[in-house]
Amino acid sequence: MGENGDDKQLLHLVFGGELENLQGLRFRDLEGLDIVGVYPNFEEAKLAWKSKAQQTVDNAHMRYFIVHLHRLLDPDNDNVAG
C-alpha cells in the first residue's frame, strides 16, 4: 500500500498451455498448464507474457494469457485501469 493507504493492487495472472486446436480456447491438458505467476500491474504481466510467448514461438498450439484478477476480485467496479 502507498503511504496514504489508497493504492490498489491491480493483480494480473499470466498462464498458458497447449490448445487442442488453433481456433478454440480448450486446453489439451489442464494439469499441464504453465502458471507463470501473479503480477502487481499490467505492465509487469505483459513482460512475463511476452517472454513466455517468445520462448514457445515454435509451438503454434501453445498460448499464454493475461487474466485481470483485479476485475474478478472487484466485479462491480468497471472503472478500474488496466
C-alpha positions as CSV (number, residue, x, y, z in Angstrom):
1,M,0.0,0.0,0.0
2,G,1.0,3.6,-0.6
3,E,1.8,5.9,2.3
4,N,-1.8,7.3,2.2
5,G,-3.3,3.8,2.1
6,D,-5.4,4.3,-1.1
7,D,-3.2,2.4,-3.7
8,K,-5.0,-0.6,-5.1
9,Q,-3.2,-3.7,-6.3
10,L,-4.2,-4.4,-9.9
11,L,-3.3,-8.1,-9.8
12,H,-2.8,-9.9,-13.1
13,L,-2.3,-13.7,-13.7
14,V,-0.2,-15.0,-16.5
15,F,-0.7,-18.6,-17.6
16,G,-0.5,-20.7,-20.7
17,G,-0.8,-24.1,-22.2
18,E,-1.3,-26.1,-25.4
19,L,-4.6,-25.6,-27.1
20,E,-6.5,-28.5,-28.7
21,N,-6.9,-26.5,-31.9
22,L,-5.9,-23.1,-33.2
23,Q,-9.5,-21.8,-33.4
24,G,-10.5,-22.6,-29.9
25,L,-9.6,-22.0,-26.3
26,R,-9.8,-25.5,-25.0
27,F,-6.6,-26.8,-23.4
28,R,-5.1,-30.2,-24.2
29,D,-4.0,-30.8,-20.6
30,L,-5.3,-28.8,-17.7
31,E,-2.9,-30.4,-15.3
32,G,0.0,-29.3,-17.6
33,L,-0.9,-25.6,-17.6
34,D,2.0,-23.3,-17.1
35,I,1.1,-20.9,-14.3
36,V,3.8,-18.2,-14.8
37,G,2.8,-16.0,-11.9
38,V,0.7,-13.2,-10.4
39,Y,1.9,-9.6,-11.1
40,P,1.0,-6.3,-9.4
41,N,0.2,-4.5,-12.6
42,F,-0.5,-5.0,-16.3
43,E,3.0,-3.8,-17.4
44,E,4.8,-6.4,-15.4
45,A,2.3,-9.1,-16.5
46,K,2.8,-8.1,-20.1
47,L,6.6,-8.5,-19.9
48,A,6.2,-12.0,-18.4
49,W,3.6,-12.9,-21.0
50,K,5.8,-11.7,-23.9
51,S,8.8,-13.6,-22.5
52,K,6.9,-16.9,-22.3
53,A,5.2,-16.4,-25.7
54,Q,8.6,-15.8,-27.3
55,Q,10.0,-19.0,-25.7
56,T,7.3,-21.1,-27.2
57,V,7.0,-19.4,-30.6
58,D,7.9,-22.8,-32.4
59,N,4.7,-24.4,-31.0
60,A,1.7,-23.0,-32.7
61,H,-0.7,-24.6,-30.2
62,M,1.0,-23.0,-27.2
63,R,-0.8,-19.9,-26.0
64,Y,-0.2,-17.6,-23.0
65,F,-2.9,-15.3,-21.5
66,I,-3.1,-12.4,-19.1
67,V,-6.1,-12.5,-16.7
68,H,-7.1,-9.3,-15.0
69,L,-7.6,-10.7,-11.5
70,H,-8.4,-7.3,-10.0
71,R,-11.6,-7.3,-12.2
72,L,-12.6,-10.7,-10.8
73,L,-11.9,-9.5,-7.2
74,D,-13.9,-6.3,-7.7
75,P,-16.5,-7.1,-10.4
76,D,-18.7,-4.1,-9.5
77,N,-16.0,-1.6,-10.4
78,D,-15.9,-1.3,-14.2
79,N,-13.7,1.9,-14.0
80,V,-10.5,0.1,-12.9
81,A,-7.5,1.0,-15.0
82,G,-5.5,-1.7,-16.8
